[in-house]
Amino acid sequence: MTVISPNTVVKLDAYHIAIPLAQPYHLSKVYGTMTHSDTVIVRVRTESGIEGWGEADPGGLLFTGDTCEMVMQSIRDGGTKQVLGHCVEEWVENSVGLNSKGSMGAAFDVAMYDALAKTRKVPLWTLLGDKYRDSIDLLWPTSSGTAVEDLNAIKPRIDNGFSTFMLKMGSRSVEDDLVRLRDVIQAIPSNVRVMVDANQGWNREEAVTFLDGIGDLPLVLVEQPVKANDHESLIQLKKVSPVPVSVDESLQTVEDARIIAKKQAASVFSIKVSKNGGLRAGLEIGHIAQENGISVLMNSMLELGITQCASLHLGCVLHSILDCGHAYMSTLRMSDDITDFSDFIHQGKARLPSGPGLGIRVDEKKIRKYLKEEFNAKYD
């Protein structure tokens, strides 16, 4: 007979929800325009009644290879076995999350960490390591558009304390994007930082043209200039680039991090908790980065407050994050959220919650409002 301890997970709930963005968000020609945050919220409950929350943020078939429909189907088809009947303490202490894959694994991992931290009545970051900072500056990614559209988005946010901006590129010609980049940089204060993300939108020749055209423009980095699996181009681009080259879509797993570091194919790792399989995997990728002299950009999918907050806890314990803004602004893109994470954002900074677990409040009425599908399971 299986012995159930107070810290054993005995119930799992999964909710597929979709929340409209405040405005459409246009990425590269690879991904098109996003209009909703499509996510799966998971809740684990232990025998003692402690609840832990997680969130799956699939990037779609072209990015992470999964969708919310696929996540829900995977949970129904046996995914519950990954957490039901498992002790949250053993999950964390045995680094079970290192084996987590994709956004479903990330959701489970975050939920288990949240539950254990609440059980111990400590903030989640204490389960990850030593804290280097209590808050992190924010970046704001603009849609892939024109310089006028960029500046319309950038200037009001400078007034709100933002000092780093990511320009999405890869939808227009490289020459047009270079003109756009120069126009934006010339129109903003010199202390405001800019980075570029092509989202796999260029081939090697186009990427070289862009890098050659940068000249003395003060860019923080160029992210994912070519296709995710084109490591050879990344290696060559890193050698000739006047600015750091960051990998995002290329960096899905811990093994990806090891391979890219060994090949010296990137200067920056773009860590996303939901993309990378959760907190434990993200922590390991951060350690690989530090060991290999690679910097870290804490980035995000179109996430709600659960993953954004989990990522903030992780970012505050990683040693090698870049000295610039990081992507903890996703909830500000939404027309609504199911958490109060946005309350911890002020004047261009995300402040680490101090309460137990994630330290944020989840509004179950909001989950019901935006619900598309629900699944519930118990441990027998």
Residue, then its C-alpha position, 0 to 999 in steps of 0.5 A: m500500500t502506498v503511503i501518502s504523506p502530508n506533502t504528497v500531491v493528491k489532486l491536479d487541476a488543469y485549465h486552458i485559458a485565452i486572454p486577449l492582448a491589449q494590442p496585437y503583437h507582430l513578430s517576424k515573418v516566421y510567427g506573424t501576429m499574436t492576439h491572445s495569450d493562450t496558456v494552460i494553468v495547473r494547480v497541484r494540491t497536497e494531502s495537507g491542502i497546500e496548493g501550488w500553481g504553474e503555467a504552460d506557455p506553449g510557443g506553438l508548433l514553429f517555436t516549441g513544437d507544442t500547443c495548449e491543445m497538445v498540453m491538455q491532451s498530454i495531461r489527459d493521456g497520462g501526464t498526471k502521473q508526473v506529479l500525482g502521488h509524488c512528494v513535493e519535497e522529494w521533487v525539489e530535492n531530487s531535481v526531478g525538474l531536470n527531466s521536465k520537457g516543454s511547457m507542460g513539464a515547466a508548469f508542473d515544475v513551477a507548481m511543485y516548487d510553489a507548493l514546497a515553498k508554501t509548505r516551508k513558508v518561504p519565498l520560492w527563490t530560497l529553493l533555488g540558491d543565493k539571491y543576488r538582487d531584489s528587483i530587475d529592470l524591465l525591457w519592452p519588446t516592440s512589434s515588428g513594424t516601422a520606426v514611427e510605430d516603435l517610437n510611439a511604443i517606446k517614448p511613453r514607456i521611457d516616461n514610465g521608467f523603462s530603459t531597455f527595448m527590444l525591436k522585433m525584426g525579420s518581417r521586412s528587408v534587412e536594409d529597411d530594418l537597418v534604417r528603422l534601427r538607426d532612426v529609433i536610436q537617433a530619436i531616443p536618449s543615449n542612456v536608453r538601450v536597444m536590442v534586436d530579435a529577428n526570431q529566425g527571420w533571416n538567413r546567414e547572408e541577411a544576418v551578415t548584411f545586418l551585422d555589417g550595417i550596424g556600424d557603431l550603433p550601441l546595440v545590447l545584442v542580436e537575438q536568434p538571427v537565423k533558424a534554430n538548428d543552424h548552429e554553423s551559421l550561429i558560430q560564424l555570425k558570432k565570430v564576425s558580429p560587433v555585438p553579442v549574439s543571443v540564442d532563443e529558439s535554439l535553446q530549448t533544453v539543458e542539452d541544447a545549452r551544453i551543445i551550444a556552449k561547447k560549439q561556442a555558438a552564442s554569447v548570450f542564453s535567452i532563458k524562458v522558464s516555460k520554453n526551457g522546461g521549468l525552474r530547475a532546468g532554467l537554473e541548470i542552463g544558468h549554471i552552464a552559462q556561468e561556467n562558459g562565460i556566457s551571459v543570460l537574458m531572462n526572456s518570456m513567452l506571452e506569459l501570465g503572472i505565474t510564469q513571469c513571477a517564477s522567472l523573476h525568482l529564477g532571475c534573482v538567483l542567477h549570477s550572469i544576467l546581463d546588465c540591462g532590462h529583462a522581459y518581466m513585462s508580459t502581463l502589461r501586454m494583456s487586457d487582463d491577468i489571472t494574478d496580481f503580478s503587475d502590482f510588483i512592477h513599478q517605474g521600469k522594475a519588477r520587484l520580487p514578492s516576499g510572501p511564501g511560494l511565488g508570493i502572488r495571488v491567483d484569481e480563480k474567478k478570472i480563470r473561469k472567465y477566460l476558460k476554454e477547457e478544464f481537466n481534473a484528476k485525483y490520486d487514488 
